[in-house]
């Protein structure tokens, strides 16, 4: 029994570690700037720079705040900086840029209600109103659940349930009381499911972060065409701030996009910016 317990424990540990080997690459940040290769001292050194940007925003100098926040983002991605940059662009009446940065902030912190609220406010200022194709209840519920927390939060819950799994297995294998053994076995089965679910959700969030298949229309008005050419048939018109999904990313100058209502067409890369 002990051998079975040891083998099972190490196997599950390996699976959990493999599934999360990239999950912690983008930690959640509140008042610092994430840089993939920077040491702690370099990250800390950027805090005064952020304070200057915050001060410029609070004083209504939005152009300066935008410049400073964008300079900070050259050091790496951080949800708070994207959020503040989005606010700065919104105050400066650059709605498309505001939406772009709110969306980028939401990628890093999908469960943040402030980001979602400001994004919705900015979207109400856009011209295009597209009715999305309704999703099945179970699909919509699953997406809402996945987006309720960030990649790192799901990964941490996965680790938490993994340790509960180890404890449950210990009770199952080493307890002499039948009731405790049954409880340990039941808890272990539940924890296995939760470990797998948390890692699947974390990996789904990681895939969204790395694939970046959505973009925001940046041009005031753009014609979507039937072929990747200016001579292609005009299909419909989109305006700045509209979010699109990139369906075909194989060409450099043109991208095939799909809208929420299922419409498909080609748009020049110069008219959009990838989230």
Protein Blocks (a to p, Z undefined) as FASTA:
>chain_A
ZZmmmmmmmmmmmmmmmmmmmmmmmccdfkbccdfkbcfklmmmmmmmmmmmmmmmmnop
amlmmmmmmmmmmnoccfklmmmmmmmmmmnopaklmmmmmmmmmmmmmmlmklmmmmmm
mmmmpmbdcddddddfklmmmmmmmmmpcfklmmmmmmmmmmmmmmmmmmmmmpcbfklm
mmmmmmmmmmmmmmmmmmmmmmmmmmmmmnopaccdfbfbdcddfbdcfkbccfbdcdeh
iacddfblkbfkbccdddfkopacdddfklpccZZ
